[in-house]
Amino acid sequence: MRGVVMHAPGDVRVEDRPDARIEEPTDAVIRVTQACICGSDLWPYRGLEPVKDAPMGHEYVGVVEQIGDAVTQVKVGDLVVGSFVASDNTCPICRAGYQSRCVHQVMMGVIGTQAEHARIPLADGTLVPVPGTPTEAQARSLLAASDVLGTGWFAAVAAEAGPGKTVAVVGDGAVGLCGILAAKQLGADRIIAMSRHADRQALARTFGATDIVEERGEAGIARVKELTDGLGAHSTVEAVGNQLSMDQAIGVTRPGGHVGFVGVSHDVQLQGENLFFSSVHLHGGPAPVRRFLPDLIDLIMTDKIDPGVVFDLTLPLDRAAEGYRAMDERRATKVLLTI
């Protein structure tokens, strides 16, 4: 089968890979219908994470073609969406709502879903069948649900966004934009998007942002404080994962407020004294997308939300390297790969 392999930073190729096959009785094999490139894929692409000959991709929508002997909840022919973490959905951690930290977790990035087919471990706990036949727009949104929508949703939930709350969102990539959409759906009164890019600002407003703050660092913190009577936001989504974004997220949050952090952390350090006197709640990590998938699929299939508009460049799988370049150069927010 054809699939994307990153051989070294900046070296992405589409080439023949071993065919996906059932390895455990709990596996399924899907024909991938859509995949995409994640902002987190850019960390190794830019040389900020080690990489050598790695299959790529962890977001996917597909049709089940084979199932293992122990699989009972999905069947051949089902159109399915799954999380970027395979989970059994039955262990104590899963039952508590943190499937991304399942005691039997398998990171889908190790398997690689930017490919014609993919093996899905723990299929019964990982895959959620889609009712009916999606439209083209719904299909794009279902792909977003596999990671960026579910991650943005978790960030907003972790930040306790809701009625009566002002929400600040640090990061205007696909996850941050989906965090805005989630905050709006959760009933937030005011949503402050921290963004410097006109196209992303426009999409942020479409998703529900009421204010745009272009400043960063101390200036950005001061501007959010100015917009909130000197207090700061009740809820903050951190969707980048570096020191500046974390400092900014904590800085724009009022005492007693909540920060939901989902940006993959890279060299982030928290100063104990600053954290102590900020009096903010921190909660985040790898998003338990599986927790939210049934509700997100319903919202998408009933046309209540349209997160698929975050995909602003669509390419065939064989042109994946072009997609990586476009995202690295900020010519695209998120690239969809057709199979």
C-alpha positions in Angstrom: 0.0 0.0 0.0 1.0 3.6 -0.5 1.8 5.7 2.6 3.6 8.7 3.9 7.1 8.2 5.5 9.2 10.9 7.1 12.8 9.8 6.6 14.4 12.8 8.3 13.4 16.4 9.0 12.0 18.0 5.9 12.2 14.7 4.0 8.7 13.4 3.4 8.0 10.8 0.7 5.0 8.8 -0.4 6.1 5.2 -1.0 5.2 1.6 -0.8 4.7 0.4 2.8 3.8 -3.1 4.1 0.1 -3.8 3.7 -2.0 -3.3 6.9 -3.2 -6.6 8.3 -4.9 -8.1 11.4 -2.2 -8.7 14.0 -4.4 -9.1 17.1 -7.9 -10.5 17.4 -9.0 -7.0 18.6 -7.7 -5.3 15.5 -9.6 -3.9 12.5 -8.2 -2.9 9.1 -9.8 0.1 7.4 -9.6 1.6 4.0 -8.7 5.1 4.7 -10.9 7.5 2.8 -9.5 10.8 4.2 -6.4 11.6 6.3 -4.7 14.9 7.1 -1.5 16.6 8.3 -1.5 17.7 11.9 0.4 20.7 13.4 2.1 18.2 15.6 3.6 16.5 12.5 5.6 19.7 12.0 7.6 19.3 15.1 9.7 16.4 13.6 9.4 18.0 10.1 11.2 21.0 11.5 13.8 19.0 13.4 12.4 19.8 16.8 11.7 16.1 17.5 13.9 13.1 16.4 12.6 11.3 13.4 13.9 8.5 11.1 12.0 6.5 8.5 8.7 7.0 10.4 5.2 6.3 9.0 3.1 9.4 9.4 -0.4 10.4 10.4 -2.8 9.8 13.2 -6.1 11.3 12.0 -8.5 9.3 9.9 -11.9 8.4 8.5 -12.3 5.1 6.8 -14.4 2.1 5.9 -13.9 -1.2 7.8 -12.6 -3.9 5.5 -11.4 -6.6 8.0 -12.1 -7.3 11.7 -10.4 -9.6 14.1 -12.2 -12.5 15.8 -12.7 -10.6 19.0 -14.3 -7.5 17.4 -18.0 -7.2 18.0 -18.9 -3.5 18.0 -17.9 -2.6 14.4 -18.5 -4.6 11.3 -17.1 -4.8 7.8 -18.6 -2.0 5.7 -19.0 0.5 8.5 -17.8 4.1 7.9 -15.9 4.9 11.1 -14.0 7.7 12.9 -11.4 7.0 15.5 -9.2 8.9 17.9 -5.4 9.5 17.5 -5.0 7.1 20.5 -6.4 3.6 20.3 -8.0 2.6 23.6 -10.0 -0.3 24.9 -12.6 2.1 26.4 -13.2 -0.3 29.3 -10.2 0.1 31.6 -10.6 2.3 34.8 -8.9 5.2 33.1 -11.1 5.0 30.0 -14.2 4.7 32.2 -13.1 7.9 34.0 -13.1 9.7 30.6 -9.4 9.7 29.8 -9.2 7.2 26.9 -6.0 8.9 25.7 -4.3 7.5 28.7 -5.8 4.0 28.5 -3.7 1.4 30.2 -3.5 -0.4 26.8 -3.2 2.7 24.7 -1.6 2.6 21.2 -0.6 5.9 19.7 -1.9 5.8 16.1 1.1 7.9 15.0 3.2 4.8 15.4 1.0 3.0 12.9 0.6 5.9 10.5 -2.7 6.7 8.9 -1.6 8.9 6.0 -1.9 5.8 3.9 -4.3 3.8 1.8 -5.1 1.4 4.7 -4.5 1.3 8.4 -4.6 -1.2 11.2 -6.7 0.0 14.1 -5.8 -1.7 17.4 -8.5 -2.1 20.0 -11.1 -1.5 17.3 -14.2 -1.9 19.5 -13.0 0.8 21.9 -11.4 3.1 19.3 -13.8 3.3 16.3 -17.2 4.9 16.3 -19.5 4.1 13.3 -21.1 7.0 11.5 -24.9 6.8 11.0 -26.0 7.5 7.4 -24.0 8.8 4.5 -22.2 12.0 5.1 -22.2 14.9 2.6 -18.8 16.1 1.4 -18.8 18.9 4.0 -19.8 16.5 6.7 -17.1 14.0 5.7 -14.5 16.8 6.1 -15.9 17.6 9.5 -15.8 14.0 10.6 -12.1 14.0 9.8 -11.6 17.0 12.0 -13.4 15.2 14.8 -10.6 12.5 14.8 -8.2 15.0 16.4 -8.4 18.8 16.1 -12.1 19.1 16.9 -11.9 16.6 19.8 -8.7 18.3 21.1 -10.1 21.8 20.9 -13.3 20.5 22.6 -11.3 18.9 25.4 -9.4 22.1 25.9 -12.6 24.1 26.3 -14.0 21.6 28.7 -10.8 21.5 30.7 -10.9 25.3 30.8 -14.5 25.1 32.1 -15.8 27.3 29.3 -19.6 27.9 29.6 -22.4 30.4 30.1 -21.3 33.6 31.8 -17.6 32.9 31.0 -15.1 34.9 29.0 -12.8 32.5 27.2 -9.3 33.4 25.8 -7.8 31.2 23.1 -4.0 31.2 22.7 -3.1 29.7 19.3 -4.9 30.2 16.0 -4.1 26.9 14.3 -6.7 24.2 13.7 -6.9 23.2 17.4 -7.2 26.7 18.6 -9.9 27.5 16.1 -11.8 24.4 17.1 -11.4 25.5 20.7 -13.2 28.7 19.8 -16.0 26.6 18.1 -16.3 24.4 21.2 -16.4 27.4 23.6 -19.2 28.9 21.6 -21.1 25.6 21.6 -20.6 25.3 25.4 -22.3 28.7 25.8 -19.4 31.1 26.5 -20.5 34.7 26.6 -17.3 36.2 25.2 -14.4 34.6 23.3 -11.1 36.4 22.8 -9.0 34.9 19.9 -5.3 35.7 20.1 -4.3 35.8 16.5 -2.1 37.7 14.1 -3.3 36.2 10.8 -6.2 37.8 8.9 -7.5 34.6 7.4 -7.5 32.8 10.7 -9.1 35.8 12.4 -11.9 35.6 9.9 -12.5 31.9 10.6 -12.2 32.6 14.4 -15.1 35.1 14.1 -17.1 32.6 12.0 -16.7 30.0 14.8 -17.7 32.5 17.5 -14.9 34.8 18.5 -16.1 38.2 19.7 -12.7 39.9 20.1 -9.3 39.6 18.4 -6.0 40.3 20.1 -3.0 40.5 17.9 -0.4 41.3 20.6 1.7 38.6 22.2 3.6 38.2 25.4 3.2 40.9 28.1 1.5 43.2 25.6 -1.0 40.4 24.8 -1.7 39.8 28.5 -2.2 43.5 29.1 -4.7 43.7 26.2 -6.8 40.8 27.5 -6.7 42.3 31.0 -7.9 45.6 29.4 -10.8 43.9 27.7 -11.8 42.2 31.0 -11.9 45.0 33.5 -8.3 44.2 34.6 -9.3 40.7 35.7 -8.4 38.4 32.9 -10.4 35.5 31.3 -12.3 33.0 33.3 -11.2 30.2 30.9 -8.2 30.0 28.6 -7.4 27.5 25.9 -3.6 26.9 25.3 -3.2 25.3 21.9 0.5 25.8 20.9 2.8 24.0 23.4 5.7 26.4 23.8 7.0 28.6 26.7 5.5 31.8 25.3 2.1 30.3 24.8 1.9 28.7 28.2 3.1 31.9 29.9 0.6 33.9 27.9 -2.2 31.5 28.8 -1.5 31.6 32.5 -1.0 35.4 32.3 -4.4 36.2 30.7 -6.3 34.0 33.2 -7.9 35.6 36.2 -7.2 34.2 39.7 -9.5 31.2 40.2 -9.7 30.7 36.4 -9.0 27.6 34.4 -6.4 26.9 31.7 -7.0 23.9 29.4 -3.7 23.1 27.8 -3.5 20.8 24.8 -0.6 22.1 22.8 2.1 19.3 22.7 4.6 20.6 25.2 8.1 21.4 24.0 10.6 22.7 26.6 7.8 24.3 28.7 8.8 25.0 32.3 6.5 26.3 35.0 8.0 28.6 37.6 6.7 27.5 41.0 6.3 31.0 42.5 4.6 32.4 39.5 2.2 29.5 39.3 1.6 29.7 43.0 0.5 33.3 43.0 -1.4 33.1 39.7 -4.1 31.0 41.6 -5.2 29.4 38.3 -6.2 25.8 37.6 -4.2 23.9 35.0 -5.7 20.8 33.3 -4.9 19.3 29.9 -2.7 16.8 28.1 -3.4 14.5 25.2 -7.1 14.9 24.5 -9.4 12.0 25.3 -11.1 12.4 21.9 -12.9 9.1 22.2 -14.9 10.5 25.1 -16.4 13.2 22.8 -16.7 11.4 19.5 -20.3 10.2 19.7 -21.6 13.6 20.5 -19.3 15.3 18.0 -20.4 12.9 15.2 -24.0 13.7 16.0 -23.4 17.5 15.9 -21.7 17.1 12.5 -24.3 14.8 11.0 -27.1 17.1 12.0 -25.3 20.1 10.6 -25.1 21.9 13.9 -21.3 22.5 13.5 -19.0 22.6 10.5 -15.4 22.3 11.8 -14.3 20.9 8.4 -13.8 24.5 7.2 -10.4 24.4 9.0 -9.1 22.5 6.0 -8.0 25.1 3.6 -5.9 23.0 1.3 -6.8 19.6 -0.2 -4.3 17.4 -1.9 -4.1 13.8 -3.0 -2.0 11.5 -0.9 0.8 11.4 -3.4 1.3 15.2 -2.9 1.6 14.9 0.8 5.1 16.5 0.8 3.6 19.6 -0.8 1.1 19.7 2.1 3.8 19.5 4.7 5.6 22.4 3.0 2.4 24.5 2.9 1.8 24.1 6.6 5.4 24.6 7.5 5.4 27.9 5.5 2.0 28.9 7.0 0.4 28.9 3.5 -2.2 26.5 4.9 -3.8 26.1 8.3 -4.6 22.4 7.9 -4.2 20.1 4.9 -6.6 17.3 4.0 -5.3 14.3 2.1 -7.6 12.4 -0.2 -6.9 8.7 -0.7 
